[in-house]
Amino acid sequence: MNAEETAQRLGLIPHPEGGFYRETFRSPIRLRLPDGRVRRASTAIHYLLPAGAHSRWHRVTSDEIWHHYDGGALRLYRLGLGEVRLSRSEPQAVVPAGVWQAAEPEGEAVLVGCTVAPGFEFEDFALGEAAELVREFPGEEALIRRLLG
């Protein structure tokens, strides 16, 4: 898969965590959450990580389902839950709400989709900081530091 061509064809833009994305769906259905926030029922994006790139440690306040679409395999790291691999033969993985996550292609570029429910809003998104993550997950320090920047 040619990452630059794919990003251009799909109209992807840089994502704050790394890689490139474009929102493809925002449910018209709105939900009132127990804490009073109002969110869409779900949202979806295309997300591209070029070879050699990675997504930085981040978390969202909703469940996220990753779907493999094209390209090589992807390593999806979930602090406290372990690592999963997405590929053509293993095309889906879940990151529960609030779990710190990061991802990187095993080799070639990879195109995935991410579906978030209740729907994603940037105010529900946080990037990780080394001190906080290492304090909470001291056994993962090398991995945490490698995927921060």
Secondary structure in CASP SS format (residue, H / E / C, confidence):
PFRMAT SS
TARGET T0000
AUTHOR 0000-0000-0000
METHOD secondary structure of the structure
MODEL  1
M C 1.00
N C 1.00
A H 1.00
E H 1.00
E H 1.00
T H 1.00
A H 1.00
Q H 1.00
R H 1.00
L H 1.00
G C 1.00
L C 1.00
I E 1.00
P E 1.00
H C 1.00
P C 1.00
E C 1.00
G C 1.00
G C 1.00
F E 1.00
Y E 1.00
R E 1.00
E E 1.00
T E 1.00
F E 1.00
R E 1.00
S C 1.00
P C 1.00
I C 1.00
R E 1.00
L E 1.00
R E 1.00
L C 1.00
P C 1.00
D C 1.00
G C 1.00
R C 1.00
V E 1.00
R E 1.00
R E 1.00
A C 1.00
S C 1.00
T E 1.00
A E 1.00
I E 1.00
H E 1.00
Y E 1.00
L E 1.00
L E 1.00
P C 1.00
A C 1.00
G C 1.00
A C 1.00
H C 1.00
S E 1.00
R E 1.00
W E 1.00
H E 1.00
R E 1.00
V E 1.00
T C 1.00
S C 1.00
D E 1.00
E E 1.00
I E 1.00
W E 1.00
H E 1.00
H E 1.00
Y E 1.00
D E 1.00
G E 1.00
G C 1.00
A C 1.00
L E 1.00
R E 1.00
L E 1.00
Y E 1.00
R E 1.00
L C 1.00
G C 1.00
L C 1.00
G E 1.00
E E 1.00
V E 1.00
R E 1.00
L E 1.00
S C 1.00
R C 1.00
S C 1.00
E C 1.00
P C 1.00
Q E 1.00
A E 1.00
V E 1.00
V E 1.00
P C 1.00
A C 1.00
G C 1.00
V C 1.00
W C 1.00
Q E 1.00
A E 1.00
A E 1.00
E E 1.00
P E 1.00
E C 1.00
G C 1.00
E C 1.00
A C 1.00
V E 1.00
L E 1.00
V E 1.00
G E 1.00
C E 1.00
T E 1.00
V E 1.00
A E 1.00
P C 1.00
G C 1.00
F C 1.00
E C 1.00
F H 1.00
E H 1.00
D H 1.00
F E 1.00
A E 1.00
L E 1.00
G C 1.00
E C 1.00
A H 1.00
A H 1.00
E H 1.00
L H 1.00
V H 1.00
R H 1.00
E H 1.00
F C 1.00
P H 1.00
G H 1.00
E H 1.00
E H 1.00
A H 1.00
L H 1.00
I H 1.00
R H 1.00
R H 1.00
L C 1.00
L C 1.00
G C 1.00
END
